[in-house]
Amino acid sequence: MKTVSNKHDELGKCFAQHLSAMTSDISPKQIDRLWQDIVTRYGEPQRAYHTLNHIEQLLVQLENIKHHLAKPHIIALALYYHDVIYDPTRFDNELKSAEFAIDALGPYLSTKQCQQIHALIMMTANHQIDMLVDRDKYNDTAYLLDMDLSMLGAPWPTYNQYAKAIRKEYTHVADDSYRDGRTAVLQGLLAHPKLYLTDHYYEQLETQARDNIKRELTLLAAL
């Protein structure tokens, strides 16, 4: 079994590989400093689900689908930074995460690359693709958003642990308020014609995801 430290080391090496592939104007020391900032953020005490384990799960998937992507390194960096700012009491985490990413990466990447990463992180707020995204970028964006929602289609025991972790992140919210808020979020997801935008994820996870969400809604109704 991997230790937490070893998992972090592997994630850090992967981060270094993706970033180094995009720019030669950065030193190993600078990369390590950026990585340590990420580790610190994802290790904050208010997190139960939005941790480096979540990032690891997404990076494992990225390895399996990267051959479908035009710009896998951009997608990888967006994944690393998409939840870097996470305060359950706020509603602007995606914006703050996007801004954090650009502040961190701006000295090393081009303006265009930074804009792409910023836009990708912002689209994780509502999991809707900006209609201004051109067709070349649509595919990459769709895979990013599907990866971020992939936990919804996990087997029920795994999904149930995820749901409990989300509740833990909202311990400051009373049961009735949490029930109402979480119910609204889940019903909003079910209202989408498709949860998953790519054929790859739709075919594998759509049915299980909808079953999981309905099952959680039943549990919430009993609170």
N, C-alpha and C positions, 0 to 999 in steps of 0.2 A: 504494500500500500504506500502511495506517495505521501510524504509528509507535507504539511502546509508550506513549509519553507521551500521544499523541492518543487512544488507546484508553482509557487511564485517565481522561482528561478526559471522554470521552463516558460512561463508566461512572459517574463522579462526578456528572455532570449528571443522569443517570437516577436515581441514588440521591437526589439533592436533590429531584427532582420527586416521587418516591414518598413521601419523608418529609414534604415540605411539604404534600402532599395529605392527610396524616393529622393534622397539627397546625399551628396558626398560632402556637403558643407556642415558636418556635425561630427564631433569626436565621441568616442566611447564614454568618456566622462560626462559629457553633456547628455547623452542618451540615458545613462544611468541616473542622472539627476531628475530627468523627466519621468523615468520609470518609478523612482522612489516617491515622487509626488503622487503618482497614480496609486501606488500601494498604500500610502498614507490615507488618501481620500476613501478608497474602497474598504479600508479597515476601520472606519469610524463606528462608534458604538451604537448609533441609531439604525444601523443596517442589519437586516436578518436575511433578506433575499438579494438585495442589490450589492453584492459583495464580489470579490474576485472569483468566487466559485461560479457566479453567473457569467462573468467574462470568459472563464475557461470553457464553460459549456458552449458558448457562442463560437469561440475560436476553434474548438473541435469540429463544429459544424462547418465553419469556414473552410477548413482543410478538405472537407468532402465535396463542397460545391464551388470551390474557387475556379475550377475550369470553366464554369459558366459565366464568370465575371470579366468585364473589360478592364477594370481597375481594382484588383483585389487588395492592393496595399492601401488605397484610399478607404475602402470598406473596412479593412482591419483597424485602421486608426480611428475611424468613426465608432466602431464597436468598443474599442478600449476607452474612449472618452465619453460615450453617450450617457453614462450614469455617474460621471466623475463627481458631479455635484448632486447630492441627494439629501434633501431635508423634507421629511414627510409633512411638515407644517406649512410648506410653501407650494405654490403652483407654477413656479417658473424654473424648475430644475433643468429642463431641456435647454432653455435659453442660457442659463448660467453655465451649464456643461459645455455648450457650444462656444460660449465666450472664453471659458477656461481653456478649451482646446486650442483656440486661435491664439490666445496669449502665449500658450506654451510652445506651439509649433510655428508660430509666425516668423520667428527669427531664422528658421531653417527651411521652410517650404515656400513655394511660390504663392502669390496672392490667389491665383486660380485654385490651387490645391486646397488652400485654407477655406476658400468660399465653398468648395464642394463638401468638405468635411462639416462645416458649419450648417449647410443646408440639410445634409443627411441626418445630423443629430436633431435638428429642429423637426424633421418629419417623424421622429419617433414619439413626438408629443401626442399626435392623433392617429398615427399609422395610416395617413392618407398621403398619396404622392402628389406633390405640387404639379398641377397641370402644365406648368411652364417647363417642367423637366423634359428635355428632348428624348427621343426614343432610344438613343444610344445609352443614356444614363438610366432610363426607366428600369431596365432589367436589373442592374446592380442595386438600385434603390429598393426594388421589390424584394430581392433576396435579403437585403439588410433588414427590412421591416418584418419579413417572415421569420428570420432567425430570432429576432427580438420577441416575437410572439410564440415561438416554438414550444415553450413550456406549457402553453395551454393545451397542446396536443400530446402531452406526455401520458404514460399510463396513470390511472387514477391514484395509486399510492404516492407517486412522485408529485403529481399535481396537488394532492391534498397537503403534502409537506410545503409546497410552494404557497398555497393559500394560507396556511398557518404562519408562514414566515412573513407574508404581507400583513397579516393581522398583528403580528408582533411589532412590526415597524410603525403601526398605528395604535400603540398601546395608550397614547394620550387621548384617543377618541373613545367615547362611551359606546357600549354595545349597540344601542338603538341607532345612534348616529352613524356608526360604522356600517351597520346593516343597510341603512338607507343609501349611503354613499357608494358602498361596494356593489349593491344591487343595481344602482343606476349605471355604474361602469360596465358591469357584466351584461346587462340588458342592452346597453349601447353596442357592445361587441356582437351580440346575437343578431342585432338589427342589420348588420352589414350583410349584403348578399353573399360575400365570401370573406372569411377571416384571412385567408392566405391568397396572396397575389400571384404566386408562381405555381405552375403545374406540379413541380417537385414537392412543395410543401402541402399544397391543396390535396393532392392524391394521398399523401401519407398521413396527414394530421387533421384535416378538416372535420371529419366525423367524430373522432375522439375528442377534439377540442370542444365541439358543441355539446357533446354528452357531459364532459367535465364541467363546463360552465353551468349547464342546467342542474347538475348534481350539487354544485356549490350554492346555487340560488336556493335550492331546497333546504340546504343546511342553514343558510342565512335567514330564511323565513322562520326558522325555529328559534332564533335568538330572542 
